[in-house]
Amino acid sequence: MSLLHPDRLFPADPEVRGIARRIFSEICALPILSPHGHTDPRWFAEDTPFPDPTALFLLPDHYILRMLYSQGIPMETLRGGANPKKAQEVWRIFAENYYLFRGTPTRLWLDYAFQELFDLQVRLNAETADLYWETISEHLADETFRPRALYERFQLEVIATTDNALDELEAHAAIRNSGWKGRVLPTLVQYEQLQKGVVNAISASWTGVDRSGVRAGAGIYLVRMRAGGRELHKRIVWLR
């Protein structure tokens, strides 16, 4: 049984669907430029095997965690999957509740990964949880499932990671210094800074006093900042 219909993302109208199929057939083999990859840059910096299915699919995905939490499963229980001794137990909880993801994009991309990468042809549920765990774990132990190998396999030309706004980007710097040719870009930092090896953020604050010493009233202000030969214009809201 296939988990996916080949036309799942195409329009329902037969004529339009035919056009979509022809367009897709011409572009499906092109390299991927991923502007929002939901990936951790440490994966590519360290290039170590993913520990287990829970560490790969569940713990990094806030969509999965939020759905399960919304159904009364404690976040402490889910986060406990980071402990290798509890990882399979948390996976079983996920499998038992996988039906909650019907009709969601999460279900769409998870089923794609399960079928296309791990050749799983049965639906994930309580009965198949251990089958999934064993099959995925076996694949993750293979060198071809390391992060950099998957980057090449998926024909990625560039991928943008999801970074904390306060992240100092050591992992991105490590990727650049490793000599690996993959392009992994931070989402929230100017790329020119990374090229120069600058990975620390610059912060600025305003006391609400203008250059003449007069305290500004509440409102929306246009701000101009200059630093290092660069100029930035922003709008800020000042509340008193």
Protein Blocks (a to p, Z undefined) as FASTA:
>chain_A
ZZbdfklmgcfblklmmmmmmmmmmmmmpccddfbgopafklmmnopacfblklmmmmmm
mklmmmmmmnopafklmmmmmpmklmmmmmmmmmmmmmmmgoiaklmmmmmmmmmmnopa
bdcdfklmmmmmmmmmmmmmpmklgfklmmmmnopabdcddddfklgolmmmmmmmnopa
bdcddfkbcfklmmnopabdcddddehiafkopacdeddddddddeehiacdddddddZZ
